[in-house]
């Protein structure tokens, strides 16, 4: 996998094509959402029905894992699913690369998940949230900390590795077999993009939900 | 596989910006419209339930009203039937009374008609009998019968009661009195003298007596002294007989 090309410099910061792609995704999503939700009606058209279906699907998925917190968690978890899915699928477009095929991007997302876990935990459980690191025994604190770090790293590397390898395989097949053969690989790319987005978002949801219910688990154990 | 801190930091910022954008331009509007629709549906459901409850209540009231109306109808029908039965009984009784009255009246009329018929028959029979008797007596009228009736006249005159004799005496006192002795057949001299002598004896003086022949008497005599009249003839006897029969018939 080649390095992301630097498009321009903003002072000391080198703005790479990955960042530009992300901005493009954000811009397209923002404009699309603004246009799509400008004139919502109680009697929805096809586009509004589709959007409502997506939002309700996200809400039900969150509600199934963490009942009662769907409104609170939807902006973060829903955005993870939508952004990662689109970022994964961007790789299909010629001359573009999936942002999620870059470790810096997936690491940033994983860090956000790591922070959001503690953010939601403290927000809902208060300072007592941190007690679960001492449960069932303070001796297990290092293991808890290692677990937090490793699962965050795993989250970042899993997404990065899958998407990067997928693009690499597609490139290799294209180079070896010509133009028509990669079509099934592209179908596999779409499926993989969906699955990886779902896995990342679902893991983030489970981590956050686990943090929000940690105090209950502590009380249950004690 | 290199790690670019700038991309890492910018990606975090970009993602947070995307979260904000999607929250304000996707999640919130969609959730709001869904909530509004759910509220509308809830309101519609609530209204529908309220309307259903009202409809159920109205239905119950209607059923109750129908039941009461049915009961009232049955009571009214029962009253009507009772009134009709009573009216029918009254009408039947009145009709029976009228029938009985009519039968009674008819019976009376029939009896009256029967009696009238019988009376007419009797009168007709009497009239025919009298006519027959009159014809018979006209055929039997003869000087012999006249002589027998004369004997009866003399017997009656000799058998007069004192009261009758006093009446005859008083009647002959009237001046210019006409004494008539009518006979169906001419009387001979002896009989005229005998009657004159007897009546003069009763009156105590000689009386002017006029003798006349009247064939209407059929047979027999009629003596007229003022208001006193002595009948001894078949015509007057028949009249008397006929009058008696008619009187007896009318009395029955």
Boltz contact constraints between the chains, C-beta under 6 A:
constraints:
  - contact:
      token1: [A, 3]
      token2: [B, 2]
      max_distance: 6.0
  - contact:
      token1: [A, 13]
      token2: [B, 6]
      max_distance: 6.0
  - contact:
      token1: [A, 14]
      token2: [B, 6]
      max_distance: 6.0
  - contact:
      token1: [A, 16]
      token2: [B, 7]
      max_distance: 6.0
  - contact:
      token1: [A, 18]
      token2: [B, 7]
      max_distance: 6.0
  - contact:
      token1: [A, 19]
      token2: [B, 7]
      max_distance: 6.0
  - contact:
      token1: [A, 19]
      token2: [B, 10]
      max_distance: 6.0
  - contact:
      token1: [A, 22]
      token2: [B, 14]
      max_distance: 6.0
  - contact:
      token1: [A, 26]
      token2: [B, 14]
      max_distance: 6.0
  - contact:
      token1: [A, 26]
      token2: [B, 18]
      max_distance: 6.0
  - contact:
      token1: [A, 30]
      token2: [B, 21]
      max_distance: 6.0
  - contact:
      token1: [A, 33]
      token2: [B, 25]
      max_distance: 6.0
  - contact:
      token1: [A, 33]
      token2: [B, 26]
      max_distance: 6.0
  - contact:
      token1: [A, 34]
      token2: [B, 25]
      max_distance: 6.0
  - contact:
      token1: [A, 37]
      token2: [B, 25]
      max_distance: 6.0
  - contact:
      token1: [A, 37]
      token2: [B, 29]
      max_distance: 6.0
  - contact:
      token1: [A, 40]
      token2: [B, 29]
      max_distance: 6.0
  - contact:
      token1: [A, 40]
      token2: [B, 33]
      max_distance: 6.0
  - contact:
      token1: [A, 42]
      token2: [B, 37]
      max_distance: 6.0
  - contact:
      token1: [A, 51]
      token2: [B, 30]
      max_distance: 6.0
  - contact:
      token1: [A, 52]
      token2: [B, 30]
      max_distance: 6.0
  - contact:
      token1: [A, 55]
      token2: [B, 30]
      max_distance: 6.0
  - contact:
      token1: [A, 74]
      token2: [B, 27]
      max_distance: 6.0
  - contact:
      token1: [A, 75]
      token2: [B, 19]
      max_distance: 6.0
  - contact:
      token1: [A, 75]
      token2: [B, 23]
      max_distance: 6.0
  - contact:
      token1: [A, 75]
      token2: [B, 27]
      max_distance: 6.0
  - contact:
      token1: [A, 79]
      token2: [B, 18]
      max_distance: 6.0
  - contact:
      token1: [A, 79]
      token2: [B, 19]
      max_distance: 6.0
  - contact:
      token1: [A, 79]
      token2: [B, 22]
      max_distance: 6.0
  - contact:
      token1: [A, 83]
      token2: [B, 18]
      max_distance: 6.0
  - contact:
      token1: [A, 103]
      token2: [B, 1]
      max_distance: 6.0
  - contact:
      token1: [A, 103]
      token2: [B, 3]
      max_distance: 6.0
  - contact:
      token1: [A, 104]
      token2: [B, 3]
      max_distance: 6.0
  - contact:
      token1: [A, 104]
      token2: [B, 4]
      max_distance: 6.0
  - contact:
      token1: [A, 104]
      token2: [B, 7]
      max_distance: 6.0
  - contact:
      token1: [A, 104]
      token2: [B, 8]
      max_distance: 6.0
  - contact:
      token1: [A, 105]
      token2: [B, 11]
      max_distance: 6.0
  - contact:
      token1: [A, 107]
      token2: [B, 8]
      max_distance: 6.0
  - contact:
      token1: [A, 108]
      token2: [B, 8]
      max_distance: 6.0
  - contact:
      token1: [A, 108]
      token2: [B, 11]
      max_distance: 6.0
  - contact:
      token1: [A, 108]
      token2: [B, 12]
      max_distance: 6.0
  - contact:
      token1: [A, 112]
      token2: [B, 12]
      max_distance: 6.0
